[in-house]
Amino acid sequence: MSARETAVAALTSLPLYQLSTAGMELFHTNALYWLALHRPDESTPLWSALGLHALRVAHLEPFIRREWRHVDLVLSAGPGQPALIIENKIGAIPTAEQLVRCQTDVDHHVATMSGGTDYVLLTLTSPSFALAKPWRSVTYRDLLPALRETAGRLSGDEAALVSSYAEMVGRLDEVARLYDPAGTLHEAVKLSPAERDALSDGRLLSLVEKVRAGRFAELATQAIGGELRELGAVGAGLSNGWGLNEWFVVGHAGRRFGWQIQGSQFKLAVLTGPRDPKDRPRREKLVQDSYEPFFDFTPPDHLPHALEGYKGKKVWLGYEPNFVYRYAEITPNTTWAELLALAEWFTDRTQAFVDRTR
């Protein structure tokens, strides 16, 4: 078996992992919450690893909340004591802008009850961008020694449970690492049908697709934002079991122009504006009459084999209420590095087109 197959089999064989799949982020948040609430002394190594050196102070009532003010976990030993804010992400990593909004939402609430606030983004894969202060990045891999030490401080069933949890975290980290595009830039993007089936059977497909799409969004944002350009962030999501990445820029009449990657499809798209026709035939005619030259999938000279022609019968494709697109197929051997180069080239081309048509 390949390293990926071995890692997936090892993780999915764990009963605790199977119990976690109903709501993975909440499952991990609940594990930390239980340790903080019921075993604060035994789990001291864990909180120290996250930057909070005490969860219990004499004569004070600790403040421990999950899903509070849209934040996953808030921990403090009590009034006047430091507070730890944890945003827990198992799949896609939030953007810098999302973290700023998160901080703004909770800052004034915790400032009145604490002696300082520490913000931690807890993820499987570390962000490839620098976090704006006061946010810090901590990965589950960083927590593994502390989780194992915590298990050693417990006894009986609790020790066995936390030890099993630490093993599961280690296995989960290994799967995420093996599928992280940052470490596999020169490997093909496309997963074989058999590999997708195995991930789906193990209830790992959506996680892997989120990890892949989230990391690609970070790397692509860095690539298109080089040389002090301000071209906006690449988005990441999940749709119909496939990771999705997209980038758009606003043009004439509130219309948006850009690209979208989903599965093996590289799409060029126009999102019609608020005053444009709403019915599909007329908005497609508007796009055809005004912007058909935009839908040119000729790849750059240095990526001649990354895309191949559309084989469908429909001239235009789209989604309600205003998405009009065409697509080319990403070839099976296209690598992550080549896909990044395609995204950068089509971003520049889109921006130039919009500038000409404004």
Summary of the structure (lengths in Angstrom):
residues: 358
radius of gyration: 23.3
end to end distance: 54.2
largest distance: 73.4
contacts: 1103
relative contact order: 0.10
helix: 46%
strand: 22%
